[in-house]
Amino acid sequence: MAKHGKKYLAAAAKVDRDQNYSPEEAIALAKETSISNFDATVEMHIRLGVDPRHADQQVRDVVVLPHGLGKTVRVLVFAMGEAASLAREAGADFVADDDESIKRIQDGWTEFDVAIATPDMMGKVGRLGRILGPRGLMPNPRAGTVVDGEDLPRVINEAKAGRVEFRVDKTANLHVPVGKVSFEQKKLYDNVAALMEAIRKARPPAAKGTYIRRVTITTTMGPGIKIDPAQAQSMEVRE
């Protein structure tokens, strides 16, 4: 079992592990117990009442966080011709529009955070599954990252503004970043509220019983803080 340092133990001592905090209390406590020397990421970990082994109980969607993630998002677009020009005009950091670009990624280059593709490029993008898939970078229609050329500007702008994909893992958990410790309390609250609303809407019809079972907020290297699931589900953006 990993041993924790004094800073972590002191931060963890401020958290009652048996208490379900209100969203406001939990967010404030997460900021207070961050022990990183850098601007740590604030993350949500949510246990769902679904069985991911069944296709009809998958939970996967995207959410545009009202206040972004607090970091520069590098966007790569797979597109050709007019669509490639639209992507560049919309602010894409990289455009892969030829075999040389595809080979560069095949050779291991992945210096981008989001990959978007037009449908006509998916034949070539499919060759990159072993590189992009494990890194969560593979464009996917269900995630809204395979779009027609005219939709590229919107999707690129959303990605740079704080568009986050969430997907249930094999243990029925979601792990989603929602901002930085330096964010004001209200901004973190709004981002968490937007995420919880998106998760509610993504509930599969086949899911039975309690859908959102456990909600935890934490920071990079910080202790986990439990949020009351009922209060988390009723959160609303206060913009």
C-alpha positions, 0 to 999 in steps of 0.5 A: 500500500502506498505511503502518503507524505505529511502534506497529504496526511494533513490535508486528508485530516480535514476531510471526514471520510464518512460524511457526504458534503454539500456541493458547495462545501466539497468544492471549497474543501477540495480547493483548501486541501490541494497540496500541489505546488502547481495549479492542480486539476479538479476532478470528479469521480462518479459511480453509476448504477449501470452494467457496462458489460451490456451495450444498452447500459453504456454512458458516453457523451460530451459536455461544454463546461461553462468556464472551460478547463483552465488550460490550452487545448490543442486541436487536431483535425483530420480533413481535406480540401475545403474542410481543411481550410475551414478547420485552419480558419476556425483555429485548429492547431494542426490539420492532418490532410495528407498521408505524411501527416497520417504517417507522423501520427503512426510513428507516435506523434500525439502532441494534441489534446482533441482529435476531430475528423470529417467522415471522408477521412475516417478510412485513413483515421481508422489505421491510427486506432492503436495510437489514438484509441488508448489515449482517448483521442480517436474521433467518434461520431457518438462523442461528436468528434466526427462531423461534416465540414460545415460543423468543424468551426463549432466543434473546434470552438467548443473543444477549445472552450472546454468541451469534455467527453465522458465515458463510463469505464469497466467498473461503472465509474466516470472520471472527468476534469472540471477545472483548476484549483485557481478557479473561483468557487462559483466557476467550479460549481457551474462546471460541476453542475453542467457535468452533472446535468449532462450525466443525468441526460445521458442515463440509458433507458436500460439502467435500473435502480439508483443511477448516480450512486457515489460522487467524489471530488478531488484534486491532483494528489489531493484527498477525495471528498464525497458529495451527497449524490442527491444534492449533486443531481439537483445542481444547476448552473448559476451563470 
